[in-house]
């Protein structure tokens, strides 16, 4: 029989076998309250279609990954630079019987592979490649892979990312060939509205449109379409 410690908590329908010692107090409170990535969890359920091949950048502890993995016949590759959160995400996947996700500790960027410094913070959702973002506990030196090469090699058609400001540079330089839908969290506290404008301009140049029906606040979706008007729907 499962004990309470074995079961952990349930959030967004996902079994979460972690403890308060695994994460910071702020993140633990967000998990206990059910507010942790609640908006993202609702939206990604509408994002995916059967058979999608998904690249997730910024897996965190794997909650959103696990939600996405419930879509039939979906295959997911999920990257995070932080080895601690990758280990937690793998634990979450195992507890939920998820076998269609490959987790990797790594960094995907546009352009030629380079070495980067990644700053690990107690609140892991603040970990980033930006030293000035705030106090950090550790620095990881990590080599990058080219994101477009990975997309092409794996036949990726959906890109999901929450990478603490790095989305501005990546989307400004990557070609995103083969990608149909992009779902990301904007971080205007790191690059201002000018950065948001740059992201929208880059997506427009690559033939993507902002999807207002599947976006909410900083969590936005871009998709390619042929310009055909949509049927009217009542606002949710």
N, C-alpha and C positions, 0 to 999 in steps of 0.2 A: 504494500500500500504506500502511496506517495505521502510524504510528510509535507507540512506547510513549507519547510525550507526547500524541499525538492520542487514543489509546484511554483513557488515564487508568486508574483502577481500576474494578472492578466491585463494587458493594455491594448486597446484597439483590436481585440480578439487574438492577440499574440501572447503565448506563455513566455514569461520573462524570468528565467532562473538566475537572477542576480541579487546581490544584497546591497545594503547601504554602504558597505565597505568598498564596493567595486566602483562607485561613482562619487562625485562631489555632493555635498548636502543640497545644493541648488538643483542639480539634476535629479537627485532622489526625490525631492519635493515635487518636481514636475511630473515624475513617474507616478508617485502616489496619488496625485490630484487628477491624473488622467489627461493633463494638459500637454504632456510631452509629445511634440510633433503631431498634435491632433488634427490641425488643418491639413498638413501634408498627407496624413493617413487617409483622410476623406477624399482628397483629390486624386491620389495615385490609383485609387480603386477605379476611377473613371478614365485614367490615362491609358491603361494597357489593354491590349487585345490578344486573343489566343494566338500563340505562335510568335509573339514578339521576342526579339533578342535585345536585351537591355544592358547598357553600361551604366553603372551607378558610381559616381565619384563622390566620396565622402559617406561611407557606410555607417559611421557612428557605431552604435551598439546593435545595429541590424534590425530595428523595429520596422522602419519603412521597407527595408529589403524583404523582410518576412511577409509584410502585407502584400507587396508586389508579387512575391513568389506564389501566392495563392491563385493567381490567374492561371487558367489551364494552359499547359504546353508553353509556358514562358521559360526562357533561359536567361539567367542574370549573371553578369560578372561585376563584382563589387570591390572597389578599391578604397583603401584608407591608408594614410601615411603613418598613423598611430598604431603600433603593434598591440597596445593594450585594448583598444576598442575593437580591433580585428578579432582578437581572442574572445571578447565578449560577444561579438556578432556571431561567431562560429558556435558559441555555446547556445545562443538564442535559436539559431537555425536547427541545431541538433535537438533541442528540447521540443521543437515544433515539427520534427520529422521532415524537414525541408532538405531536398536533395538536388534541386535545380538551380542552386546558387554556388558560384565559385568565389570565395573571398581571397583577396590578395593584399598584402601590405605593399603598397607601392604608390607611385605618383605618375599620373598621365598629364602631359602638357602639350601645347602646340609647339612645333619646331623641333630642332635637333635635341637629342637627349643631353641633359645637363645635370650637374650636382646642385642640390638646393638644401638650405637649412630649414627645417620644420620645427616650429616652436610648440612644445607640448604644454598645455595648461590644465590646471586641476579641473576646471569646467571644460571637458573635452570639446564641447561644441565651439569653444573659442580658440582651439588650437589652429594654427595657420602658418603660412610662410612669412607673416608680417611681424617682425620683432617688436615694432613700436605699438602693437595692439594692446600690450599689457604685460604684467609679470608672468613669467613662465617657469615651469619646473624642470624642463629638460630640453635639449636641442638634439634633433636627429638629423644626421647628414644622409640624404637619400638621393639616388639617381632617378631621373625621369625616363619615361617611355613616350614615344610620340602617339598622341591620341588618335590621329587620323589613321595611322598604320594599324593600330589595334582595332578600330572600327571596321576597317576594310578586311582585316584578317579573320575577324569573327562574324562578319555580316551583321553588325549591330544596326538596328533601325530606331532605337529609342535611347535617348541620353537623359539621365536624371542626375542632378548634382546639387550638393550643398557643401561648398568648398571655401567658405569664409573669405569672400572677396576675390579669389583667384579666377572666378568665372568671367570677370571683366577682360582679363588678358587672354584667357583661353578662347572665349567666343570671338574676340577680336582678331585672332590669328588662325584658328582652325578652319578647315574647309567644310567639315561635317558632311562630306559626300555619303549618301546612303541613309542619312538620318531623316526620319519623318516627323518625329515629335521630340521636343526638348522641354523638360520640366526642371525648374531651378528656383532656388531662393535668392532673392536680391539682398545685398548687404550695403544699403545706402549709408549706413553709419561708418563705413570704411572708405567709400569712394564718392559719396555725395550723389546728388541728382545728375551731375555731369556723367558719372559712371553709369547710371541707369540709362541715360540717353545714349551713351556709347554702345551699350549692350543691345538696345532696341535697334540702333542703326546697323550694327553688325549683323543682327538676325535678318533685318530687312534686306540687306545686300545679298544674303545667302538664300533668299526666297522664302523666309519664314514669316508667318503672321502671328501676331499676338492673339491668343484665344481667350476672350473675356469670360466664356462660360466655364472654363476649367482653370481659371486663375482667381486668386483671392489675395489682395494686399501684396506683400513681397513674394508670395509663392505664385509663380507665373508659368504658363505654358505657351510655347510657340509651336506652330505646326505648319507644314506645307499643305497647300490645297490649290485647287484650280480656279478659285475665285467665285465659285457657284454660291449664290445666296443660300443661307440656311433657313430652315423652317422656323417660324416664330415659336418661342416658348416663354411661358410665364417665368418671371424671376423667382428663384428659389428663396 
